[in-house]
């Protein structure tokens, strides 16, 4: 999934930054999904009103309530524990880019908006900083209102990540693959794996090794 998290301290300007990035990406033709991490106990009343049927259904004991119209879909579900970011991503398979607000504890790529010392480090998968200060880090740094450059960076990062997601190495040497070949490899391997039993789900990485020492040339 093409996902990047926008992180920062409270009131650092994350929402304003997100709105600016969304506008830029939408103008370039991308579909964009947003996941916001909320720290307080989320209630259906945050979204709906008590007199509405959706509210009554949920408060009446239903575990999952979905509301759908020709313009909007919403899903409410009671949880025994918070969903992981991987769980949430499954709802966003139809969009090009997912931006999350928060989730600084996750291992996903992060762009931090910082007014003072950053809360994330490069080893936390920090890929860029947005700030009026120069922290002299070995990663790109953008001004808070420089939305076109930030969108350019996100666009380039997503494209590079997509091209590198399937790799072929022969005797330790990386063999260049174009996007079509990457997709063919990935779909063929996934097709075979889906037919196997006891495959953990979700999984993050597949490694296949083939010993060709006794078989000669291809």
PyMOL commands that set and color helices and strands:
alter all, ss='L'
color gray80, all
select helices_A, chain A and resi 14-27+44-46+53-59+85-92+122-124+147-163+179-194
alter helices_A, ss='H'
color red, helices_A
select strands_A, chain A and resi 3-7+32-36+64-68+73-77+97-101+110-113+126-130+140-142+168-170+173-175
alter strands_A, ss='S'
color yellow, strands_A
deselect
rebuild
show_as cartoon
